[in-house]
């Protein structure tokens, strides 16, 4: 082997050795710099609610109605039986009452996910402005780490990015206190259901 080839071989070996020694430090620095995306209050509350807004779309036959509140995104509603939309039309200002159900199921490691198959991944919910929308949604994740009494890390049941859940709802803090690493968490969010609607007149609703 010539002197030049010996020099190139030595230089290459030194470069590989330096890279091997340097890479873990770089990866550690990059990992430390990349915090998990944090989701706060992306799961809607359950209960009964009211709103006022203008009708943007309506299908009386299908029992569907979309209103646009003075502040906020359009709100699609599906009327429960007994609620008539016959005398309403696009452009009317209405007052509505609606309900929504939210159920949490926590399973120990190895327990199968409930029959309601997930319709969204943890990542999809995290990346959607405002979190879960008005449609029915089921998400399931696996707890990877417990950060505090109000925070834990979760990943989609089939893998993917890790997200930090920050909880502020007092009722849900009790759920967080029961979690263990490896638990599955399935959240079933029902659709927004219209329970009453009335047209607003000249003097308000």
C-alpha positions in Angstrom: 0.0 0.0 0.0 1.4 3.4 -1.0 2.1 6.2 1.5 -0.9 8.1 0.1 -3.3 5.1 0.5 -2.1 4.6 4.1 -2.8 8.2 4.9 -6.3 8.1 3.4 -7.1 4.9 5.3 -5.9 6.4 8.5 -7.9 9.6 7.9 -11.0 7.6 7.1 -10.6 5.4 10.2 -10.2 8.5 12.4 -13.2 10.2 10.9 -15.4 7.1 11.5 -14.1 6.9 15.1 -14.9 10.6 15.7 -18.3 10.2 14.2 -19.0 7.2 16.4 -18.0 9.1 19.5 -19.8 12.3 18.5 -23.1 10.8 17.3 -24.5 9.8 20.8 -23.8 13.3 22.1 -25.5 14.9 19.1 -28.5 12.6 19.4 -28.8 13.2 23.1 -28.7 17.0 22.5 -31.3 16.7 19.8 -33.6 14.5 21.9 -33.4 17.0 24.8 -34.2 19.9 22.5 -37.3 18.1 21.2 -40.0 18.2 23.8 -43.2 16.2 23.2 -46.1 18.2 21.7 -48.5 19.0 24.6 -52.3 18.7 24.4 -54.4 20.7 26.8 -58.2 20.4 26.9 -58.5 18.8 23.5 -61.3 16.4 24.8 -64.6 18.3 25.0 -66.7 18.3 28.2 -69.9 16.2 28.4 -73.2 17.6 29.5 -75.9 20.1 28.3 -75.0 23.3 26.5 -76.7 26.3 24.8 -75.7 28.6 22.0 -77.0 31.3 19.7 -76.1 31.8 16.0 -77.2 32.1 12.4 -78.2 29.0 10.5 -75.5 28.3 7.9 -77.0 25.0 6.6 -80.1 23.0 7.2 -81.6 19.7 6.1 -85.0 19.3 7.8 -85.5 15.8 6.3 -82.2 14.5 7.7 -82.6 16.5 10.9 -79.3 18.3 10.6 -78.5 21.9 11.3 -75.3 24.0 11.3 -75.2 27.3 13.1 -72.5 29.9 13.2 -72.2 31.5 16.7 -71.1 35.2 17.0 -67.7 33.9 18.1 -66.5 30.5 17.2 -66.5 27.9 14.5 -69.6 26.6 12.7 -71.4 24.1 14.9 -73.1 21.1 13.2 -76.0 19.6 15.1 -78.1 16.5 14.7 -81.7 16.8 16.0 -82.9 14.2 18.4 -86.4 12.7 17.8 -89.2 15.2 18.5 -87.2 18.3 17.5 -88.6 19.8 14.3 -86.6 22.0 11.9 -89.5 22.5 9.5 -90.0 26.3 10.1 -86.4 27.2 10.0 -84.2 28.4 7.0 -80.7 29.5 6.2 -80.0 33.0 7.7 -82.4 32.6 10.7 -80.9 33.5 14.0 -81.7 30.7 16.5 -81.1 29.7 20.1 -80.2 26.0 20.5 -79.7 23.6 23.4 -77.6 20.5 22.8 -75.9 17.6 24.6 -72.7 15.6 24.3 -71.5 12.4 26.0 -67.8 11.7 26.8 -66.7 8.3 28.2 -63.2 7.3 29.4 -62.3 3.6 29.6 -58.9 2.7 31.3 -57.6 -0.8 30.7 -54.7 -2.6 32.4 -51.7 -3.6 30.2 -52.7 -6.4 27.8 -56.5 -5.6 28.0 -58.1 -5.4 24.5 -59.4 -2.1 23.2 -63.2 -1.8 23.6 -65.4 -2.7 20.6 -65.6 0.9 19.5 -62.7 1.0 17.0 -60.6 4.2 17.1 -61.7 6.7 14.4 -58.8 9.1 15.0 -55.2 8.7 16.2 -53.7 10.6 19.1 -51.6 12.5 16.6 -54.6 13.6 14.5 -56.3 15.0 17.5 -53.2 16.8 18.7 -52.7 18.4 15.3 -56.3 19.5 14.9 -56.8 23.1 15.9 -59.3 23.1 18.9 -58.9 19.4 19.4 -61.9 17.1 18.8 -64.6 18.6 16.6 -68.4 18.1 16.8 -68.4 14.6 15.2 -68.4 11.4 17.1 -64.8 10.3 17.8 -63.0 7.4 19.4 -59.3 7.6 20.2 -57.1 5.0 22.0 -53.6 5.4 23.4 -51.0 3.7 25.6 -49.6 5.5 28.7 -45.8 5.7 28.4 -45.0 7.9 31.3 -46.6 9.6 34.3 -45.2 13.2 34.6 -47.3 14.6 37.5 -50.7 14.4 39.1 -52.1 16.3 36.1 -49.9 15.2 33.2 -48.9 12.0 31.4 -47.3 10.9 28.1 -49.3 8.8 25.6 -48.8 7.2 22.2 -51.3 5.9 19.8 -52.1 2.2 20.4 -50.5 1.3 17.1 -47.4 3.4 17.6 -46.4 6.9 16.4 -45.4 10.1 18.0 -45.5 10.6 21.8 -47.7 13.4 23.1 -48.0 14.9 26.6 -51.5 15.3 28.0 -52.0 18.1 30.4 -55.3 17.9 32.4 -57.0 20.8 34.2 -60.5 19.5 34.6 -60.9 18.5 38.3 -63.1 15.5 37.4 -60.5 14.1 35.0 -57.7 14.6 37.5 -59.2 11.6 39.3 -58.8 9.5 36.2 -55.1 10.6 35.9 -54.4 9.5 39.5 -55.5 6.0 38.6 -53.3 5.6 35.5 -50.2 3.3 35.4 -47.5 3.0 32.7 -48.8 0.5 30.1 -52.4 1.2 30.6 -54.6 1.8 27.6 -56.9 4.9 27.6 -59.9 4.9 25.2 -62.0 8.0 24.9 -65.4 7.8 23.2 -66.9 11.2 22.4 -70.5 11.3 21.2 -71.8 13.6 18.5 -73.4 17.0 19.3 -77.1 16.3 19.6 -79.7 19.1 19.2 -82.4 18.9 21.9 -84.3 22.1 21.3 -84.2 25.0 18.9 -86.1 28.3 18.7 -86.1 31.1 16.3 -85.0 34.5 17.6 -87.3 37.5 17.0 -86.9 41.3 16.8 -86.4 41.5 20.6 -83.9 38.7 20.9 -84.1 35.0 21.7 
